Amino acid sequence: MRQSTTISMIKATARDRLIGRYGTTIGAAILLLLIQVLVSDAVIIMVSPDNIITYIVYLFTVLLVDVLFGVFYSGVAYLYMNVVYAQPARTSDIFHGFKMHPDKALMIQVPFALASFVQTVPISIMRNFLRGQEGSSIYMAMIGLTLVGTILSIIVKLIYAQSFYLLQDFPDKSAGEILGISARIMKGNKWRLVKMYLSFIPIIILGALTLFLPLLWVDSYIEASRAAFYQDCIVSANRNS
């Protein structure tokens, strides 16, 4: 019961801190989405995956781009920490990662990118090379690899969930140290974070059923809740140290 109450309080904190700031956070979400779409289209144009060689180049280009976007994810963490800690926040904060240790942001993003890579490659192979082979042994193997990759991706994202927030608070620490601190902080907190994510499913479904536009508000709510969750974790860690 205590965990559910804590999750409710975390989400309440996020809602409270977002009052008057939705324009900033939604603007940041739209800007980041536009950048992702433009970069994705550019990758497809530059590396058209029309044969096995260009397909392999395409996959590793996507992996590299995912790593590079760690700089933006650092900026998103900075933006929402400003929101949750009641500090001035601007849409342009998503570019903050370019100014503060972008090299560490890239290193922190590596395990996330690799986990996503392992998860999505089998799906991509099925879509591009195994059409009409449903039920074949190689197709079933790809499904198995997808399931394994999905589980791995979830585990990695839970273990290192606090990494980009920690980078903002402890910029002098190395990327490896930050990842290690996140792993320690998340001991005993992984299921709490999963429960918090699951609690957003109803409003995500509602947003999808209402022309998707409300999902921009939902995205702000989720991101602010993630930052508030970090705040709760770091306070608890300091209290117990």
C-alpha positions in Angstrom: 0.0 0.0 0.0 2.9 2.3 0.8 4.3 1.9 -2.7 1.0 2.7 -4.4 0.7 5.8 -2.2 4.2 6.9 -3.1 3.5 6.5 -6.8 0.3 8.5 -6.5 2.3 11.3 -4.7 5.0 11.2 -7.3 2.5 11.7 -10.1 0.7 14.4 -8.1 4.0 16.2 -7.7 4.5 16.0 -11.5 1.0 17.4 -12.2 1.6 20.2 -9.7 4.9 21.2 -11.2 3.6 21.1 -14.7 0.9 23.8 -14.1 1.7 26.7 -16.3 4.5 24.8 -18.1 2.7 22.6 -20.6 3.4 25.1 -23.4 7.1 24.7 -22.7 7.1 20.9 -22.4 4.8 20.2 -25.3 6.8 22.6 -27.5 10.0 20.6 -26.5 8.3 17.3 -27.4 7.2 18.6 -30.8 10.6 20.0 -31.5 12.3 16.8 -30.6 9.8 14.8 -32.7 10.5 17.0 -35.7 14.2 16.5 -35.3 13.8 12.7 -35.0 11.6 12.6 -38.1 14.0 14.7 -40.1 17.0 12.6 -39.1 15.2 9.4 -39.7 14.2 10.5 -43.2 17.7 11.7 -43.9 19.1 8.3 -42.9 16.7 6.5 -45.3 17.6 8.9 -48.1 21.3 8.5 -47.6 21.3 4.8 -46.9 18.5 3.2 -48.8 18.3 -0.4 -47.6 17.7 -2.1 -50.9 20.1 -5.0 -50.6 21.9 -6.9 -47.9 25.0 -4.6 -47.8 23.1 -1.4 -47.7 20.7 -3.0 -45.2 23.6 -3.7 -42.8 24.9 -0.2 -43.3 21.4 1.1 -42.6 21.1 -0.9 -39.4 24.4 0.4 -38.0 23.6 3.9 -39.1 20.4 3.8 -37.1 22.3 2.4 -34.1 24.8 5.3 -34.4 22.0 7.9 -34.7 20.3 6.4 -31.6 23.6 6.9 -29.6 23.9 10.4 -30.9 20.4 11.2 -29.7 21.7 10.6 -26.1 22.7 14.3 -26.2 19.0 15.3 -26.7 17.8 12.8 -24.0 20.2 14.5 -21.6 18.6 17.8 -22.5 15.1 16.4 -21.9 16.3 15.2 -18.5 17.6 18.7 -17.7 14.3 20.3 -18.9 12.1 18.1 -16.7 14.4 18.3 -13.7 14.0 22.1 -13.9 10.2 21.6 -14.0 10.1 19.2 -11.1 12.5 21.3 -9.0 10.5 24.4 -9.8 13.4 26.1 -11.7 13.1 28.2 -14.9 12.5 25.9 -17.8 12.6 26.6 -21.6 11.8 24.6 -24.7 15.4 25.2 -25.7 16.6 23.2 -22.7 16.5 20.1 -24.9 19.7 21.3 -26.4 21.4 21.7 -23.0 23.1 18.3 -23.5 25.3 19.8 -26.3 26.7 22.2 -23.7 27.2 19.9 -20.7 29.4 16.8 -21.2 27.9 15.6 -24.5 30.6 12.9 -24.5 29.2 11.4 -21.3 25.6 11.6 -22.6 26.7 9.6 -25.7 28.4 6.9 -23.5 25.3 6.7 -21.2 23.1 6.2 -24.3 25.2 3.3 -25.6 23.5 0.5 -23.4 20.1 1.9 -24.3 20.9 2.0 -28.0 22.4 -1.5 -28.0 19.4 -2.9 -26.2 17.0 -1.3 -28.7 19.2 -2.6 -31.5 19.0 -6.2 -30.3 15.2 -5.8 -29.9 14.4 -4.3 -33.3 16.8 -6.1 -35.7 14.9 -9.4 -35.7 11.6 -7.5 -36.4 13.3 -5.6 -39.2 14.6 -8.9 -40.7 11.1 -10.4 -40.6 9.6 -7.4 -42.2 12.2 -7.0 -45.0 13.4 -10.6 -45.7 11.0 -13.1 -44.3 7.6 -12.1 -45.7 5.6 -15.1 -46.7 7.8 -17.4 -44.5 5.6 -17.2 -41.5 5.8 -20.5 -39.6 9.3 -21.3 -40.9 12.0 -22.2 -38.4 14.0 -19.0 -39.2 10.9 -16.9 -38.8 10.1 -18.5 -35.4 13.8 -18.0 -34.4 13.4 -14.3 -35.2 10.3 -14.1 -33.0 12.2 -15.8 -30.2 15.0 -13.3 -30.6 12.5 -10.4 -30.6 11.1 -11.6 -27.3 14.6 -12.0 -25.7 15.6 -8.6 -27.1 12.4 -7.0 -25.7 13.0 -8.4 -22.2 16.7 -7.3 -22.4 15.6 -3.8 -23.5 13.1 -3.5 -20.6 15.7 -4.6 -18.1 18.4 -2.2 -19.4 15.9 0.7 -19.4 14.9 -0.1 -15.8 18.4 -0.5 -14.4 19.8 2.7 -16.0 16.5 4.7 -15.8 18.1 7.4 -13.6 21.3 7.9 -15.6 20.5 11.1 -17.5 19.1 12.7 -14.4 22.2 11.7 -12.5 24.4 13.3 -15.2 22.7 16.6 -14.4 23.3 16.3 -10.7 26.8 14.7 -10.9 28.4 16.0 -14.1 31.9 15.4 -12.7 31.4 11.6 -12.5 32.3 9.4 -15.4 29.6 7.8 -17.6 30.5 4.4 -16.1 30.1 5.7 -12.6 26.8 7.3 -13.4 25.4 4.1 -14.9 26.6 2.2 -11.8 24.9 4.7 -9.5 21.7 4.3 -11.4 21.9 0.5 -11.1 22.3 0.9 -7.3 19.5 3.4 -7.0 17.1 1.2 -8.9 17.6 -1.8 -6.6 14.2 -2.3 -5.0 12.7 0.4 -7.3 12.4 -1.3 -10.6 8.9 -2.7 -9.9 7.8 0.7 -8.5 8.8 2.3 -11.8 7.1 -0.5 -13.8 3.9 0.1 -11.8 4.1 3.8 -12.5 4.5 3.2 -16.2 1.5 0.8 -16.2 -0.6 3.4 -14.4 -0.4 5.6 -17.5 -2.0 3.0 -19.9 -5.6 4.2 -19.4 -4.8 7.8 -20.4 -2.5 6.7 -23.2 -5.4 4.6 -24.6 -7.8 7.6 -24.1 -5.3 9.9 -25.9 -5.0 7.4 -28.8 -8.8 7.3 -29.2 -9.1 11.1 -29.3 -7.0 11.8 -32.4 -3.7 11.4 -30.6 -3.3 15.1 -29.9 -3.8 14.6 -26.1 -0.7 12.3 -26.1 1.4 15.4 -26.2 0.0 16.3 -22.8 0.4 12.7 -21.7 4.0 12.7 -22.8 4.7 15.8 -20.6 2.9 14.1 -17.7 5.0 10.9 -18.0 8.3 12.7 -18.4 7.6 14.9 -15.4 6.6 11.8 -13.4 9.9 10.2 -14.4 11.8 13.2 -13.1 9.8 13.2 -9.9 10.5 9.5 -9.5 14.2 10.3 -9.7 13.8 13.0 -7.1 12.1 10.5 -4.8 14.8 7.9 -5.4 17.7 10.2 -4.8 16.1 11.6 -1.6 15.6 8.0 -0.4 19.2 7.1 -1.4 20.6 10.1 0.5 18.5 9.3 3.5 19.7 5.7 3.6 23.4 6.5 3.0 
